[in-house]
Amino acid sequence: MKKTVLMAIILLTCSFFGFASSPVVGTWNCVASVDQDYPFSLIITEKDGALTAAAESPSGEAGPVENMKLEEGVLTFSIDTAAAGMIDFEATLDGETLKGTLEGWDFGGDFTGTKKK
């Protein structure tokens, strides 16, 4: 019983002081679907409460990830790609899955992601 109470106090203290990391932190296996499927990895980190990320594709291409935010279970970010320019993503977080949409300058599509274990 004492261990359970102690653990609860530690978890509450950590979340109160911001030590608990965001549920999106980690590596995500993602697929952007426009006219075909484009797989990529999204590596999300957190520092001082701010989310940052890097994107990598199987072909070795990587684009800077900007404007990463998680608000009320919705993850938004943008990736600046060499081929298609800036692409904006919006997805709902449901446990270890992401599902949403993407928009580029003259196209749109779907976006899914699964958190790598």
Buried (B, 14 or more C-beta within 10 A) or exposed (E): EEEEEEEEEEEEEEEEEEEEBBBBBBBBEBBBEBEEEBEBBBBBBBEEEEBBBBBBBEEEEBBEBEEBEBEEEEBBBBBEBEEBEBBBBBBEBEEBEBEBBBBBEEEEBBBBBBBEE
